[in-house]
Amino acid sequence: MSIGNNIKRKREELGYTQEELAQKMGYKSKSTINKIELGKNDVPQRKIMQFAKVLNTTVEYLMSWDEEKTKELVELFNNLDGTGKDKLIDYAKDMQKLHQLKGGNDFHPKK
């Protein structure tokens, strides 16, 4: 499931229109929400936590992450030293690039 589908599902569960969600997120119009839900626009990384808060859910849910795996990954990350954390971040970025090259389209953070 893509982040756009998950945002749409939570928005509908809460009874929000695209216009209402756009307003709560600080977007000028509902067209941005529509494009995100359709997968035409990527969600900026800085907005994912805000979406989770506004939609009363977790980043894990929006990203379709397995919460247990996320907890395990966070625990492993927290136990690394600075160099280990840097290497893990670099590895994750490399994996994401590989996923994009293979045609993955669930999430593409913007810098």
C-alpha distance (Angstrom), angle and dihedral (degrees) to the residues before:
residue distance angle dihedral
M1 . . .
S2 3.80 . .
I3 3.78 126.1 .
G4 3.81 89.2 -112.1
N5 3.80 91.5 56.2
N6 3.79 91.1 47.6
I7 3.82 92.1 49.7
K8 3.80 90.2 50.1
R9 3.81 92.4 48.3
K10 3.82 93.0 50.9
R11 3.81 92.4 43.3
E12 3.79 90.6 53.3
E13 3.84 92.2 45.0
L14 3.80 88.6 55.7
G15 3.80 92.1 45.6
Y16 3.80 94.4 -119.9
T17 3.77 121.7 149.8
Q18 3.78 118.8 -136.4
E19 3.78 87.4 -107.3
E20 3.82 92.5 53.9
L21 3.80 92.1 48.6
A22 3.80 91.1 47.5
Q23 3.80 89.9 53.2
K24 3.82 92.8 48.2
M25 3.82 89.8 49.1
G26 3.81 94.2 47.8
Y27 3.80 96.3 -112.5
K28 3.79 118.4 143.9
S29 3.79 96.2 -131.7
K30 3.77 143.7 10.3
S31 3.80 90.9 -110.7
T32 3.81 90.7 82.9
I33 3.81 91.0 54.4
N34 3.81 90.1 46.2
K35 3.81 91.5 52.3
I36 3.82 91.8 47.1
E37 3.80 91.6 50.1
L38 3.81 91.1 48.9
G39 3.79 92.0 48.4
K40 3.80 93.2 -115.6
N41 3.81 93.7 116.0
D42 3.77 125.6 44.2
V43 3.79 118.5 -131.3
P44 3.79 110.3 -115.5
Q45 3.78 110.0 -120.0
R46 3.80 90.8 -123.1
K47 3.83 90.3 58.9
I48 3.82 99.5 51.6
M49 3.82 94.7 82.3
Q50 3.80 90.1 46.5
F51 3.81 91.1 52.0
A52 3.81 89.7 50.2
K53 3.80 91.8 50.8
V54 3.82 95.3 45.3
L55 3.80 91.3 46.1
N56 3.82 93.1 45.4
T57 3.78 93.8 -122.8
T58 3.79 140.8 100.2
V59 3.77 132.8 -87.3
E60 3.80 86.1 -122.6
Y61 3.80 91.3 59.6
L62 3.80 93.6 47.2
M63 3.80 91.3 48.3
S64 3.83 93.1 43.9
W65 3.77 89.6 -122.3
D66 3.76 121.4 158.1
E67 3.82 103.6 -112.1
E68 3.81 93.4 -145.3
K69 3.79 91.8 51.8
T70 3.79 89.7 46.5
K71 3.81 91.4 52.7
E72 3.80 90.2 48.2
L73 3.80 92.0 49.2
V74 3.81 92.4 48.4
E75 3.80 90.8 49.5
L76 3.80 91.6 49.8
F77 3.80 91.0 46.8
N78 3.80 92.4 49.7
N79 3.81 90.5 53.0
L80 3.81 93.4 55.8
D81 3.79 125.3 93.5
G82 3.81 119.9 -121.3
T83 3.80 94.2 -86.7
G84 3.79 91.9 48.5
K85 3.80 91.0 50.1
D86 3.82 90.6 50.6
K87 3.81 91.1 49.8
L88 3.81 92.3 48.7
I89 3.80 91.4 50.1
D90 3.81 90.6 49.3
Y91 3.80 90.3 48.8
A92 3.81 91.7 50.2
K93 3.80 90.5 50.5
D94 3.80 90.4 50.0
M95 3.81 90.6 49.9
Q96 3.79 90.3 50.3
K97 3.81 91.7 51.2
L98 3.80 89.7 49.8
H99 3.81 90.2 50.0
Q100 3.82 90.3 51.2
L101 3.80 91.7 49.1
K102 3.79 89.4 53.0
G103 3.81 90.0 55.2
G104 3.79 100.1 -96.0
N105 3.78 112.2 157.1
D106 3.79 108.3 173.7
F107 3.77 100.2 104.3
H108 3.76 135.0 0.4
P109 3.79 114.8 174.9
K110 3.76 118.2 -147.2
K111 3.77 123.2 -134.8
